[in-house]
Amino acid sequence: MKIALPSRDNNIDNHFGHCEYFTVYTVDMSKKEILNSEIVKSPEGCGCKSNIASVLAGIGVKVMLAGNMGEGAVRVLNNSGIEVFRGCSGDVKSVALKWLEGAVTDSGDSCREHDCHN
């Protein structure tokens, strides 16, 4: 399985639509470990209006561990078969490992405005 994290300087970027890149981990769910990592360049412009959901889905991403994003982005990702967990922060590898342990839940918080930075 593959999981993606919107990233900036190896940390979760709190603004999904403006991240520098996506860290994508291939994980073994039964062993709860990271097998491989790759970087996917972030498209220019707003994340929810770009093709990033289809790009990530096309390489097998099933989960997005993000800081915050608007409902439009959540909907686009969900429609591409990607489950979203909002409210994540910190080092991307640490967040991925916490998710593998079952210690990450979706905060349910969404940006209300396009330029949300909360």
Helices and strands as residue ranges (DSSP letters): E 2-8, E 11-12, G 16-18, E 21-28, E 33-41, G 47-49, H 52-58, E 61-65, H 71-79, E 83-85, H 92-100
